[in-house]
Amino acid sequence: MPELLIGYARCSTDEQDLTAHLAALGKLGVDGRRIYVDHGLTGTNRA
C-alpha cells in the first residue's frame, strides 16, 4: 500500500506567512492537495 502523507500548517496572526511551512511540507513529499491550513485563533482575537 502506498504511503499517504498529510500536512498541517498553522498561523495565528495576519502577519505570519505560511510560505516556508508549505515549502517544507512540499520538500517532504506532501501533495499540496493534502496540506491543510489553519488560520487559527489566538487568545487575543477570540471575540
C-alpha positions in Angstrom: 0.0 0.0 0.0 1.4 3.4 -0.9 2.3 5.8 1.9 -0.2 8.7 2.4 1.4 11.9 3.6 -0.8 14.7 5.1 0.5 18.1 6.1 -0.8 20.7 8.5 0.3 24.4 8.6 -1.0 26.9 11.1 -0.5 30.6 11.6 -2.1 32.6 14.4 -1.7 36.2 13.2 -2.3 38.0 9.9 1.4 39.0 9.8 2.6 35.4 9.7 3.2 33.8 6.3 2.7 30.1 5.5 5.1 30.1 2.5 8.0 28.5 4.4 5.7 25.9 6.1 4.2 24.9 2.7 7.6 24.7 1.0 8.9 22.5 3.8 6.0 20.2 3.6 6.4 20.0 -0.2 10.0 19.1 0.2 9.0 16.2 2.4 6.8 14.9 -0.4 3.4 16.1 0.8 1.0 16.7 -2.1 -0.4 20.3 -2.0 -3.9 18.9 -2.0 -3.2 17.1 1.3 -1.9 20.2 3.1 -4.5 21.6 5.5 -4.1 25.2 6.5 -5.4 26.7 9.8 -5.6 30.5 10.2 -6.1 29.9 13.9 -7.4 32.0 16.7 -5.2 33.3 19.5 -6.1 34.3 23.0 -6.4 37.9 21.8 -8.8 37.5 18.9 -11.4 35.1 20.1 -14.2 37.7 20.5 
